[in-house]
Amino acid sequence: MKRATKVIAVLGAATVLGALGAGLFFFLPHSLPEVAPGPTQPTGAALVERGEYLTIAADCAACHTTRGGKPFAGGLPFKLPFGTIYSSNITSDNENGIGSWSDAEFVRAVRSGVGQHGENLYPAFPYTSYALLSTDDILAIRAYLRTVAAVAAPAPENSLSFPFNQRWLMRGWNLLFLPSSEFAADPSRGDEWNRGAYLVEGLAHCGECHTPRGLMFQRKQGEALSGCEVDGWKAWNITSDPETGIGSWTDADITSFLSTGHAKGHGPAGSAMREAVDLSFSKLPAADIKAIVAYLRTVPPIATDPATRVVTEMPSSPSEPSNTLGARIFAGACSSCHGKDGSGLVNARASIQGAHAVNDQEGANLIRVILQGSSDETKEPGRTMPAFKAIYSNQEVAALANYVIQRLSAKAGKVLPEDVAQARE
């Protein structure tokens, strides 16, 4: 099920739940939590420094900063079939940002998904993961955001059709799926593992993309981190399954992928994952990455779609003739960077051997990276793949994707021109 369809399902279910529960809590205002820093919470510059680190670990900039926009000024659109949601301004501006918010209001928003005036927020904001954060960490983030330059510009108003514009309907959903307490360390595990669990499940909110969703858009925790589809892109299985997950990756592989956005024999990160690496993971201390690896190693293996199984040995020769349409396009547009065998010529990042994207017979991510390209904000040579959506037709992109899949995984690609047309939307 596509993400947008799932959002429709959750809001529709929330409508029913909200209506059923209206007599119990519709007219009750959201209470404010009592918040106070703990005895070990730093103060002054040290608190702001810790808050900046936590803001980076939580990847706040990814959603609250538009490409080329002012930091944390919001306005990033989340387009849905029934309208568009925009991320909010979280700068220190009193009118348009969160400058006038109290600490208690900020903690409530982060942990419970409730705004300054008691309005329910939509779960595009990952508050079900942030609910696990400690009060001290949320207050440190708040302290840092107070230092962010105020931007006196409101984020665009959401444009949602009825009944999806009725925020109170989220109350029913929260009753069922919002965690009721912050993260509790497992005493049977070491400090490093618990740190990794806190990062993966809370701050870095990996499950928001990598955990499948149920009919009501809730995360299916029984299948945690086994992969999901987000806006047409596949967030891959990151459980310890050796064939469809990352069980066969070495610690060094996972570390490299999180720190640099690429691992030899596993390809580069793309789309939202590349953004997460560029803005968050690559800026974390090595100890945090090590903790994340330690935790991921213990995630129970879950085997998923065998069509995405990664072939660990390169086919000895192309499984498709070199004179096909896809082969000709690859030779003319791709091989100068990626090499004829996908091993990469310009730099290590250009190697796409072993990547999930080229091992998926449906080619969901491969289609989109061909159309949209891939780049970070620097757009430096060697770190940028151009977009080909204006150059090649749907038939040509499908042919190219199928050739790459067959060439690098020896699987039969199943990409149709209709799939490419849908990805263009």
Helices and strands as residue ranges (DSSP letters): H 3-25, H 44-57, H 60-64, E 77-80, E 83-86, H 103-112, H 127-130, H 135-145, E 159-160, G 167-169, H 170-177, H 191-198, I 199-203, H 207-210, G 221-223, E 228-230, E 233-235, H 251-260, E 262-263, E 267-268, H 271-279, G 281-283, H 286-296, G 306-308, H 325-333, H 335-338, G 348-350, G 356-358, H 364-372, H 394-409, H 417-424
